[in-house]
């Protein structure tokens, strides 16, 4: 029995697991390819669309973890991607012309079913979502009724009855559109006629494309977080005259900052050495001289998204950028805050928190919030746990001024950790 989609998505979201994503692709690639081919009629275009669908899956996986099966989502996304392709490439072609060019095996007796193929996906969209998923899983992915029932949370007999009922609804749809269609039954030739195996190698290329998109999205998300944070930090410092830690504008469309996130394997320190050296800097009065003594010279100096010269008299405040997802903010030669952000391990704080720690782990170390706000904009109130900020599932923020720490979360994992050392006056 195939592994449940939701468990694979949870594994993928937690660790960006390529094995989990590859399993999702293998389980659904034939469905996606056949759907695209029915729409566009060209195998090459259908392969391209299939890759685009799995790229979309990698990008949307954070919102799909609660779905027992993503077959319905993939079917609809394949239709949408196909229609985008058709709008760009086949504006003047009619549905009947597409059907003529379908790369289908023609067998004796197929003439009854071939005119229905271009309408099949449209007919499926008229079904209720659970019914559509049942038909897709059974006829298009070859699942048994027991497997369909398991995926949808119903018994085998209930799954069988649901599919039988849907066949009657599909028959009615085709007759309503003017086709003298025989009643569809279990094992109807229409589904066999309209299904296609994905070409060899397509699953591997779709997996690669999806994983590349996932890594790009993760990097972009983190860098977008940083840029929004810098803007908020400047505003907060001007208004409150206290140190502000980096804050995120967790919204689509923001351009990314120029700070480069370095892979954690790059750098001179082991994880243990880095943790020990960061601990040496986490004390009132820490200076830039101490930073250089324990961490060495930084890779670059940054401020306001630009590389700067720290020896310029105008550059009294800047960020020292190090490998291993570490940055140090300095102002007038004093360490303002220690930053850990990006996709690496970063440094540990209080022996229990670092990049990748879960929200639950963070609350165990920091203590419970005074209150929680879900789905609302972020206003940085201390002690309040912000969850699903502006509807972005898994994005969060939690600050504890008494412990001089602020955290940002993505998919309920720590993606940015800021420790205040010397509050700015």
N, C-alpha and C positions, 0 to 999 in steps of 0.2 A: 504494500500500500504506500502511495507517495507520502512523503513527509508533509505535515500540514503547512500551508503557506504562512500562517501567522507566526509559527515558531521559527521558520526560516527568516522572515522579515525582522523579527525581534533580534535574532542572531546577527543579521546583516547590519541593523541599526546600531547594535551595541559595539561591534568590533570591525565594521566594514568588511565582514568575512566574505572573501571571494568564493569559498566553497558553498556558502549559503546562497549567494547570488547565482552561482552557476547552477545550483539545484533548482532554483526558481525558473531559470531560463529553460533548462531541460524539460521541466514539467509542462511548460506552456508555449514553447517555441513553435510547435506545429499549429496550435490554435491561432497564434498571431500571424504566422506566415500565410496560412490558408485564408484567414479573414482579409488580409491585405491583397492577396492574389485575386480573390473574388471581386474586390473593388476595382483594382487597377488593371488587371489582366496581363501584367508583365512580371515575369519571375524576378528580373533584376530589380525592378522598382519595389516589388514586394519584399525582397531581402533588405533593401535600404530602409523601408518603412519599419520592418521588424526590428532592426537595430535601433531606430529612433524610438520605438515603443519601449524597449528595455532601457534605453537611456532615460526616458521619462520615468520609468519605474524606479531606477536608482535615485533620481532626484525627488520623487514623491514618497519614497519608502517610509519616511518618518511619519507620514499621516495614514499609513495603511496597516499598521501593526495589529489593529483590533479586528481586521477582516479575516474570517476563517478561510476564505479563498479569494484570490485576486483574479480569477478567471473572468468574471464579469467586468472588472475594471480594465483588464487588458483588452478584452473584446471591444469595449467602447473606445478605448484609447487608440486601438488599431484602426477603427473606423474613422476617428477624427484625424489621425495622421494620414490615412488614405485620402480622405476628402481634401486635406491640405495639398497633397500631391496632385490630385486631380484638378484642383482649381488652378494650380500653376502649370500643369503639363497637358491637360486634356480638356480645356475649357470648351472646345467646339465639338467634343465627341459626346454622343448620346449614350444612354445606358445600354441600348441594344447593340451598339457598336462595340462597347466594352465586352459584352457577353460573347460576341462572335470571336473575339481575340483571346478569350480565356484559354490558357494552356492546360486543357483538360483531356483526359483520355476519353475518346468517343467510342461508346459501345452500343450494340444494337439495343433499342428500347430506351436510350437516353433522351430521345426527343421529347418525352413527356416531362422530364425534369429540367432539362437545360435552360428553358426560359425562366425558370424560377430562381436560378442561382443568384442573379444580381439583386433579387428582392429578399433573399433569405435573411440577411443581416438587418434590413429594415423591419422585417416581420419579427425578428427576435427582440428588437427594441420596444415592441408594443407589449411584450410580456412583463409581468411584475418582476422586479429584480431577483427575488429568490427563485422564481420559475425559470427565468432566463439563465441563471447560473446553473440550475439543474440540467437544462438541455445542453448547455455548452459543455459541462463536465462529462455528461454521458455520451453525447454524439460526437462532439468535436475533439474531446481529449481521451475518449475511450475508457472512461472510468466505469466500473461496475456500479450497480445501484447501491450496494453496500458502501462503496467508497464515496459515492455522491451523498448518501445519507450522513456518513461520518463527517464529510466536509461541511455540510449545511446544518448539522446538529439535529437530524431527524432519523427515524428508522429506515431500514431498507424498503419496507413496503410503502411507507409514506413517500419516499423518493420515487419509487416506481409509479405510484399514482399521480404524483406531481408531474412527471414527465409525460405520462399518458394524457393528462388533462391539457398540457401545453400543445401536444400534437394536434388535438382537436382545434385549439385556438389558431394554430398556424395554418391548418387546412382552411379554416374560415377566412383567414386573412387573404390567402391566395385567391380563393373564390370571389371574395369581395373586390379583388382587383382584376377580375375578368378572366381568370384561368380556370378551365375545366379540370381541376386537379383531383386525382384519386385521393381518398382519405389517407393521411399520413399515419403510419403505424410504426411500432418499435422496429428498428432496423430498416426504416424507409430508405430507398436508394438515393433520395435527395441528399442526405447527409454524407453518404459514401461518395457520391458524385462531386460534392462540393468541398471535400476535405483533401488536404495535400500534406505530404511529409515535407518538412523543411529540408533544404539542401544540406548535404554534408558540410560541416564547418561553420554553418550559420550560428549554431548555439555558441560555439567558441568565440566567434567574432562579436556576437551580441553581448556575451559576458564581458569581453574586453572593453567594448564601448561603454557599457554600463558602469563598470568599475572605474574607468577613466573619468566618467562624468561624476561619479560619487566622490572621488578624490578631489576633483576640481571644485565641486560644490562645497566640500568640507573646508578646503583652503579659502575659497571665496567668502564663505560664511564667517570664518574666523577673522579674515582681514576686514570685512565689512563691519564686524563688531568693533574692531580696533579703531577704525576711522570715526565711527559714530562716537566712540568713547572719547577720542581726542577733542571733538567738538564740544561735547558735554563738559569735559574737564575744564576747558578754557572758560566756558560760561560760568561754571560753578565757582571757579577760583575768583573770577571778577565779582561775583555777587556775594559770596559768603566769606571770602578771605581765609578759607581753610583749604586743606588739600582735598582735591577731588580725585577719585580713582576713575579709571577708564570706564566709560559707560557705553552701552550699545544701543544703536537705533536698529532694532531687529525688524527691518522691513525690506521688502524686495526693491531692487532698482538702485540701491546706493552703490556708488563706485567704490573701489577698494583703495586702501592706503598702500604706500610704497614700501612699508616695512616688510622685509622678507622673513618668512618663517623657516627656520633652519631645521633640517631633520635631526632628531635627537642623537643619532650616532655620530654626528659631526662635533668635534670639540675635544678639548684636552682633558676633560674631567670624566671620571666614572660617575655614575648616579650618586654613589655614596659620597664621593669627594664634593660633588656639586652641592648636595644637601648640607654638608658640613660647612662649606664656604659661604653659602647663603645665610646660614645661621649666624656666622661671624658678623655679617653686615646688618642683622636685624636687631639694632640697638640704638637708642637715642644718641644723636651726635655722630653717627656714621658719616664718613666723608668719601669724596670721590677718590682720594688717595688710597683709602682702605679697599675700595672696589678694585682698583688696579692691582693692589698687592695680592688680593685673594683670588680674583677672577682673571687678571691679566688685562691686556689692552683689548678693547671691544672690536668687533668687526667694523662697526661704523657708529657715527653719532647722528641722531635724527632729531628733528623737531618740526611740527606742523607738516608732516609727511615729506620732509625734504632732508637730504643729507647735509650736515652742516660742519663747520670748523669750530670745535669747542674752545679754541684759543682766541676766537674773535671776541672782543669785549662786549659785543651786543648779545652774544649767546650765553647768557648766564644760566639759562634753564634748557636742558636737553635730555635725551634718552640715549643711554649706552646699550647697544644691541649686541647680544652674545649668541653663540650657538646654543643648542639644547633648549630652545624656546624660553630664553631668559632675557629680560630687559631690566635696566635700572634707570629710574628717573632721578635726575640731579638738579638742584637749584642752588646757586651761589655756593657751590662746592659741597653742599650737604646732600645726602641720600634722602630723597623724598619718599620714594616707595620702590619696592621690589615687585617685579611683574613676571608672571609665568603665563604665557598664552601661546596657543598654537596647537599642533597635532602631536607634539612630542610628550615626554614625561614631565618636562619642566623640573621644578624643585619641590620638595615636600615642605609642608607647614604644619607645625605642632605634631609632627610624627604621624599624621593621618590623612592629610589632604594634598592632592596634587592633581594635575591635569588628568582627566579621565575618571576621577572619583565620581561616584553616583551622588544624586541629590540626597538620598537617604544617608549615605556615609557622611556627607557634609553636615547634615543636621545632627548626626550623632556627635560630631566633633564640636560644632558651634553651639548646639543647643537649639530648642524649638523657637520659631518666630513668634513675635507678639501677635501677628495676624497674617493671613494669606490673602492675596488678591489674584484672581484668575481672569485672564483674557483682557485685562485693562492695559492702558499705556503705562509706561514706567515713569515714576516720579522720584525714585531713589530715596524713599522714606526709610530711615534706618530701622532695622529690626523686622521689617515686613518682607515676607517671602512673595515674590512676584512669579507667577506661573503662567505659562502659555501666553506670553506677553503679546497683546494686540492680536490674539487668536493664533499665534504661531506656536503650534503644539511642541511642548518640550523645551521651549526657550524660557529661561528664568533668570532671576537676579536675587541675591540675598546679601545684605551687608550687616556687619556687627561692628559699630564704632568702638564698643568697649573692648573688642578683641583686635581692632585695627585690621580688619579683613573685609574684602568684598569679592564676591564670586559671580560669574556669569555661567549660565548653563545652556547647552544645546542638546536636544534629545535627552534631557535630564542628566547630562554628564558635564562635569566642569570643563569649560573651554578657556576660561580666563580667571586668574587668581591674582589679586593685588593686595600687597601687605604694606600698610603705611608705616614708615619708619620715623620721619621727622615732619610733622604737619607744618605746612607753610604758614607763615604769619601774614 
